[in-house]
Amino acid sequence: MFDLSTRSELEELVWGATVMGTGGGGSPRYGLRLLEEALSLRGEIKVVDINELSENSIVVSPYYVGTIAPSAERRKPVKIGDPIRTAFEELERVLGKRVSAVVACELGGSNTAVALYIAAKLNLPVVDGDLLGRAAPEIHQCTANIFGYPMYPAVIVTESGNIVVVKQYSDINDYEALARYISVIAGCSAAVVDTPLSAENARKAVVKKTISLCLSIGKALREAWSTGKDPVEEVRRILGGWKIFEGEVTKYNWRDEGGFLRGEAYLKGTGEWRGHSFRTWIKNEHIMAWRDNKPIVMPPDLIIFFSDKGKPVTNAELGEGMKISVIAAKAPEIWRTPRGLELFGPRHFGLDYDYIPVEELVKES
């Protein structure tokens, strides 16, 4: 177990989580604001190793589902001020049990912070891990689905006043559609608390030590910014990844479609990449990339954009004219299994490719 007790640690966590958010995962500014509120309430946020939980523990996952599009400002009047807490307390009533710990659904500037925020607010520990190992656009991309663990019962709450209990769903496609639709009719997003896991199942499903990983990335970024080191190279080193492009955004097409930010980013190369082109296909996160019109990264592997200041860039902030460096990294091994690729491989997104690991694509390019 360790504690987060300073603003510097919170900043480092959010920076690292934003890197692992691969363009999505929510707003880091909102995430930092949540964590600062949590710290002011408790003075510390407790983080535990999954193996520290007792056998009778119940772990749940809180997060927001909905669009991250830059135009996502449509709001109905607020009737529920803290929808995550409302959803959490309603799920405990449905379960008839007290929750023992919280685990992040993914890594990202705000969705990781949401888990720590509600854990601190309710004086619960947060698990050092998450249920994805990066950020991803759909409820399908949850490790519970690889192991066949149901994400129900679940509670979905909107600020506008909707409280929906999902006792059971027929399949994960229906659950994704239900949650996404509720977020759309609310005007932007909905709070979700779901995936109640026993300690035994959580030990299998959780991608471990990813909160620690985010902190390591954030600390490396802080040091690089203050000492003149190359922050992109520092992150590449920690992730064991590859720098795959550097250039300027020449076109960024996006649209808010069915609760997702969908689009493509186009870059022209600069420096050693001058004369080359780069493109990503986006569904909230960067999902797939092509260099000179040839695949260079396929899902579920990671595509991470950095500004010319060495800061991670979300797709809500991305814009034409920005100078960008791109690194790629391997996805957690669980997503490279047959079931993982069924839920998170190229064909899941309608991309007509069989998955090739990024280390092979980089070697061939």
C-alpha positions as CSV (number, residue, x, y, z in Angstrom):
1,M,0.0,0.0,0.0
2,F,1.1,3.6,-0.6
3,D,-0.6,7.0,-0.3
4,L,-0.9,9.9,-2.6
5,S,-0.7,13.0,-0.4
6,T,0.8,15.9,-2.4
7,R,-0.4,18.0,-5.3
8,S,2.8,17.1,-7.2
9,E,2.0,13.4,-7.0
10,L,-1.5,14.1,-8.3
11,E,-0.1,16.1,-11.2
12,E,2.3,13.3,-12.0
13,L,-0.5,10.7,-11.9
14,V,-2.7,12.8,-14.2
15,W,0.1,13.4,-16.7
16,G,1.0,9.7,-16.8
17,A,-2.6,8.7,-17.2
18,T,-3.1,11.2,-20.0
19,V,-0.1,9.6,-21.8
20,M,-1.7,6.2,-21.4
21,G,-5.1,7.6,-22.5
22,T,-3.8,7.5,-26.1
23,G,-5.7,10.7,-27.0
24,G,-8.8,9.8,-25.0
25,G,-9.5,9.0,-21.4
26,G,-11.1,12.4,-20.6
27,S,-9.9,15.8,-19.6
28,P,-6.7,15.9,-17.5
29,R,-7.7,19.3,-16.1
30,Y,-11.0,17.9,-14.9
31,G,-9.1,14.9,-13.5
32,L,-6.7,17.0,-11.6
33,R,-9.6,19.1,-10.2
34,L,-11.3,15.9,-8.9
35,L,-8.1,14.7,-7.3
36,E,-7.5,18.0,-5.6
37,E,-11.0,17.9,-4.2
38,A,-10.4,14.3,-2.9
39,L,-7.1,15.3,-1.3
40,S,-8.7,18.3,0.4
41,L,-11.3,16.0,1.9
42,R,-9.0,13.2,3.1
43,G,-5.5,14.4,3.1
44,E,-4.4,11.3,1.2
45,I,-5.6,8.8,-1.3
46,K,-4.8,5.1,-0.5
47,V,-3.6,2.8,-3.2
48,V,-3.4,-0.9,-2.6
49,D,-1.9,-3.9,-4.4
50,I,-4.7,-6.3,-5.6
51,N,-3.1,-9.0,-3.4
52,E,-3.6,-7.0,-0.3
53,L,-7.4,-7.3,-0.5
54,S,-9.1,-9.9,1.7
55,E,-10.9,-12.9,0.1
56,N,-14.4,-11.6,0.8
57,S,-13.7,-8.2,-0.9
58,I,-15.9,-6.7,-3.6
59,V,-14.3,-4.4,-6.1
60,V,-16.2,-2.1,-8.5
61,S,-15.3,0.2,-11.3
62,P,-16.6,3.9,-11.6
63,Y,-16.2,5.9,-14.7
64,Y,-17.9,8.3,-17.2
65,V,-19.2,7.2,-20.6
66,G,-19.9,9.7,-23.3
67,T,-18.4,12.0,-25.9
68,I,-15.1,13.8,-25.5
69,A,-15.7,15.9,-28.6
70,P,-14.6,19.6,-28.4
71,S,-18.2,20.7,-29.0
72,A,-19.6,18.5,-26.2
73,E,-21.1,21.4,-24.2
74,R,-24.8,20.5,-24.4
75,R,-26.2,20.3,-20.9
76,K,-29.6,19.8,-19.3
77,P,-30.3,21.4,-15.9
78,V,-28.3,19.7,-13.1
79,K,-30.4,17.7,-10.7
80,I,-27.7,15.3,-9.3
81,G,-24.6,17.1,-8.3
82,D,-22.3,14.1,-7.8
83,P,-23.6,11.4,-10.2
84,I,-20.6,9.0,-9.5
85,R,-21.3,9.0,-5.8
86,T,-25.1,8.5,-6.4
87,A,-24.3,5.6,-8.8
88,F,-21.9,4.1,-6.3
89,E,-24.4,4.2,-3.4
90,E,-27.2,2.8,-5.5
91,L,-25.0,-0.1,-6.6
92,E,-24.2,-1.0,-3.0
93,R,-28.0,-1.1,-2.3
94,V,-28.5,-3.4,-5.3
95,L,-25.6,-5.7,-4.2
96,G,-26.7,-5.6,-0.6
97,K,-23.0,-5.4,0.3
98,R,-20.5,-2.8,1.1
99,V,-17.8,-2.3,-1.6
100,S,-14.3,-2.9,-0.3
101,A,-12.2,-1.1,-3.0
102,V,-12.3,0.7,-6.3
103,V,-10.5,-0.1,-9.6
104,A,-10.2,2.3,-12.5
105,C,-11.9,1.2,-15.7
106,E,-9.0,2.5,-17.8
107,L,-6.1,4.9,-17.9
108,G,-6.8,8.5,-18.8
109,G,-6.7,12.0,-17.6
110,S,-10.1,11.9,-16.0
111,N,-11.4,8.4,-15.9
112,T,-8.5,7.2,-13.8
113,A,-9.0,10.2,-11.5
114,V,-12.7,9.4,-11.2
115,A,-11.8,6.1,-9.5
116,L,-9.4,7.7,-7.1
117,Y,-11.9,10.6,-6.4
118,I,-14.8,8.4,-5.3
119,A,-12.5,6.0,-3.4
120,A,-11.1,8.9,-1.3
121,K,-14.5,10.5,-0.9
122,L,-15.9,7.2,0.6
123,N,-12.7,6.4,2.4
124,L,-11.9,3.3,0.3
125,P,-8.6,2.2,-1.2
126,V,-8.1,2.2,-5.0
127,V,-6.4,-0.8,-6.6
128,D,-3.0,-0.3,-8.2
129,G,-4.2,-1.3,-11.6
130,D,-7.1,-0.9,-14.0
131,L,-9.4,-3.0,-16.2
132,L,-7.8,-2.1,-19.6
133,G,-4.1,-1.0,-19.4
134,R,-4.7,2.1,-21.6
135,A,-7.8,4.0,-22.7
136,A,-10.4,2.7,-25.2
137,P,-13.7,3.9,-26.5
138,E,-16.2,1.1,-25.7
139,I,-17.4,-0.9,-22.8
140,H,-16.3,-3.9,-24.8
141,Q,-12.7,-3.1,-24.0
142,C,-12.8,-4.2,-20.4
143,T,-10.8,-7.2,-19.2
144,A,-13.8,-8.6,-17.4
145,N,-15.2,-9.4,-20.9
146,I,-12.1,-11.5,-21.7
147,F,-12.7,-13.6,-18.7
148,G,-16.4,-13.8,-19.0
149,Y,-17.2,-11.9,-15.8
150,P,-20.4,-9.9,-16.1
151,M,-20.3,-6.1,-15.8
152,Y,-23.7,-6.2,-14.2
153,P,-25.4,-5.3,-12.0
154,A,-24.6,-1.8,-13.0
155,V,-25.9,1.7,-12.2
156,I,-25.9,4.6,-14.7
157,V,-26.6,8.1,-13.4
158,T,-26.8,11.4,-15.3
159,E,-26.5,14.9,-13.8
160,S,-29.9,15.6,-15.5
161,G,-31.6,13.2,-13.0
162,N,-31.7,9.8,-14.7
163,I,-30.9,6.8,-12.4
164,V,-30.9,3.5,-14.3
165,V,-30.1,0.1,-12.8
166,V,-29.0,-2.6,-15.2
167,K,-29.8,-5.8,-13.5
168,Q,-28.7,-7.9,-16.4
169,Y,-27.9,-7.4,-20.1
170,S,-28.2,-10.0,-22.9
171,D,-24.7,-9.2,-24.3
172,I,-22.0,-6.6,-24.2
173,N,-23.3,-5.0,-27.4
174,D,-26.6,-4.2,-25.7
175,Y,-24.9,-2.8,-22.6
176,E,-22.7,-0.5,-24.6
177,A,-25.7,0.7,-26.6
178,L,-27.7,1.3,-23.4
179,A,-25.0,3.2,-21.6
180,R,-24.1,5.2,-24.7
181,Y,-27.7,6.1,-25.3
182,I,-28.2,7.3,-21.8
183,S,-25.2,9.6,-22.1
184,V,-26.4,11.0,-25.4
185,I,-29.9,11.9,-24.1
186,A,-28.3,13.4,-21.0
187,G,-26.5,15.8,-23.3
188,C,-22.9,14.7,-23.0
189,S,-22.0,12.0,-20.5
190,A,-23.2,9.6,-17.8
191,A,-21.7,8.3,-14.6
192,V,-21.4,4.5,-14.4
193,V,-20.4,2.2,-11.6
194,D,-20.3,-1.5,-12.7
195,T,-18.2,-4.7,-12.8
196,P,-18.6,-6.0,-9.3
197,L,-15.7,-8.4,-8.9
198,S,-14.7,-10.8,-6.1
199,A,-11.1,-10.6,-4.9
200,E,-10.4,-13.9,-6.8
201,N,-11.8,-12.6,-10.1
202,A,-10.2,-9.2,-9.6
203,R,-6.8,-10.7,-9.3
204,K,-7.3,-12.3,-12.7
205,A,-8.9,-9.4,-14.5
206,V,-6.9,-6.4,-13.2
207,V,-4.0,-5.1,-15.3
208,K,-1.7,-4.7,-12.4
209,K,0.5,-1.8,-11.2
210,T,-0.8,0.7,-13.8
211,I,-1.3,3.4,-11.3
212,S,2.4,3.0,-10.3
213,L,3.2,3.1,-14.1
214,C,1.3,6.4,-14.5
215,L,3.2,7.9,-11.6
216,S,6.5,6.8,-13.0
217,I,5.7,8.4,-16.4
218,G,4.5,11.6,-14.7
219,K,7.7,11.8,-12.6
220,A,9.8,11.3,-15.7
221,L,8.0,14.0,-17.5
222,R,8.4,16.4,-14.6
223,E,12.1,15.7,-14.5
224,A,12.6,16.0,-18.2
225,W,10.7,19.4,-18.4
226,S,12.9,20.8,-15.6
227,T,16.3,19.4,-16.7
228,G,16.1,19.7,-20.5
229,K,15.9,16.0,-21.2
230,D,13.7,14.8,-24.1
231,P,10.3,14.0,-22.4
232,V,9.2,12.0,-25.4
233,E,12.3,9.8,-25.2
234,E,11.8,9.3,-21.5
235,V,8.3,8.0,-22.0
236,R,9.4,5.8,-24.9
237,R,12.0,4.3,-22.7
238,I,9.7,3.6,-19.8
239,L,7.1,1.9,-22.1
240,G,9.7,0.1,-24.1
241,G,8.1,1.7,-27.2
242,W,9.2,3.3,-30.5
243,K,9.1,6.9,-31.8
244,I,7.3,6.4,-35.1
245,F,6.8,10.0,-36.4
246,E,7.3,13.7,-35.9
247,G,5.4,16.3,-37.9
248,E,2.7,18.9,-38.2
249,V,-1.0,18.4,-38.1
250,T,-2.2,19.4,-41.6
251,K,-5.9,18.3,-41.2
252,Y,-8.0,17.1,-38.3
253,N,-11.5,15.9,-39.2
254,W,-13.7,15.0,-36.4
255,R,-17.4,14.6,-35.6
256,D,-19.5,13.9,-32.5
257,E,-21.3,10.7,-33.6
258,G,-23.5,8.6,-31.2
259,G,-21.6,9.6,-28.2
260,F,-18.1,9.2,-29.7
261,L,-15.5,11.5,-31.1
262,R,-14.8,10.0,-34.5
263,G,-12.3,11.3,-37.0
264,E,-8.9,11.2,-38.6
265,A,-5.7,13.2,-38.0
266,Y,-3.2,13.8,-40.8
267,L,0.4,14.9,-40.3
268,K,3.2,15.8,-42.7
269,G,6.7,14.9,-41.5
270,T,9.3,17.2,-40.2
271,G,13.0,16.6,-39.4
272,E,14.0,13.1,-40.2
273,W,10.5,12.4,-41.2
274,R,10.3,15.2,-43.8
275,G,8.7,13.9,-47.0
276,H,6.7,11.3,-45.1
277,S,3.0,11.3,-44.1
278,F,1.2,9.9,-41.1
279,R,-2.5,9.3,-40.3
280,T,-4.5,8.0,-37.4
281,W,-8.1,6.8,-37.3
282,I,-9.8,8.0,-34.1
283,K,-12.7,6.7,-32.1
284,N,-12.3,8.8,-28.9
285,E,-8.7,7.4,-28.8
286,H,-6.1,6.9,-31.6
287,I,-7.1,3.4,-32.7
288,M,-4.9,2.8,-35.8
289,A,-2.1,4.6,-37.6
290,W,-0.6,4.5,-41.1
291,R,2.8,5.9,-42.1
292,D,3.1,6.6,-45.8
293,N,-0.3,4.8,-46.2
294,K,1.1,1.6,-44.7
295,P,-0.2,0.3,-41.3
296,I,2.3,1.2,-38.5
297,V,0.2,0.6,-35.4
298,M,-2.9,-1.6,-35.1
299,P,-5.3,-1.9,-32.2
300,P,-4.9,-2.8,-29.4
301,D,-1.4,-1.3,-29.4
302,L,-0.9,2.3,-28.2
303,I,-0.5,5.5,-30.3
304,I,0.5,8.5,-28.2
305,F,0.7,12.1,-29.3
306,F,3.0,14.7,-27.7
307,S,3.1,18.4,-28.3
308,D,6.4,20.2,-29.2
309,K,6.6,21.0,-25.4
310,G,6.7,17.3,-24.7
311,K,3.2,17.2,-23.2
312,P,0.6,14.5,-24.0
313,V,-2.2,15.7,-26.3
314,T,-5.8,14.6,-26.1
315,N,-8.0,14.5,-29.1
316,A,-10.2,17.1,-27.6
317,E,-7.2,19.5,-27.7
318,L,-5.6,18.4,-31.0
319,G,-5.7,21.0,-33.8
320,E,-4.3,21.8,-37.2
321,G,-0.9,23.4,-37.2
322,M,0.2,21.6,-34.0
323,K,3.7,20.2,-33.9
324,I,3.5,16.6,-32.8
325,S,5.7,13.7,-31.9
326,V,4.2,10.2,-31.9
327,I,5.3,7.1,-30.0
328,A,3.9,3.6,-30.1
329,A,3.9,0.9,-27.5
330,K,2.7,-2.6,-26.9
331,A,-0.7,-3.3,-25.5
332,P,-1.0,-5.5,-22.4
333,E,-0.6,-9.1,-23.4
334,I,-4.2,-9.9,-22.3
335,W,-5.4,-7.9,-25.3
336,R,-3.3,-9.8,-27.7
337,T,-5.1,-13.1,-26.9
338,P,-7.7,-14.4,-29.3
339,R,-10.6,-13.1,-27.1
340,G,-8.8,-9.8,-26.5
341,L,-8.4,-9.2,-30.3
342,E,-12.0,-10.1,-30.8
343,L,-13.0,-7.2,-28.6
344,F,-10.1,-4.8,-29.4
345,G,-8.5,-5.9,-32.7
346,P,-8.8,-4.1,-36.1
347,R,-11.8,-6.1,-37.3
348,H,-13.8,-5.2,-34.2
349,F,-13.7,-1.6,-35.4
350,G,-14.5,-2.5,-39.0
351,L,-10.9,-2.1,-40.1
352,D,-10.1,-4.7,-42.8
353,Y,-6.8,-6.0,-41.3
354,D,-5.6,-9.0,-39.4
355,Y,-3.7,-7.9,-36.3
356,I,0.0,-7.5,-36.6
357,P,1.9,-6.6,-33.4
358,V,3.5,-3.2,-33.4
359,E,7.0,-4.6,-32.9
360,E,6.7,-6.4,-36.2
361,L,5.2,-3.4,-38.1
362,V,8.0,-1.2,-36.8
363,K,10.6,-3.7,-37.8
364,E,9.2,-4.1,-41.3
365,S,8.8,-0.3,-42.0
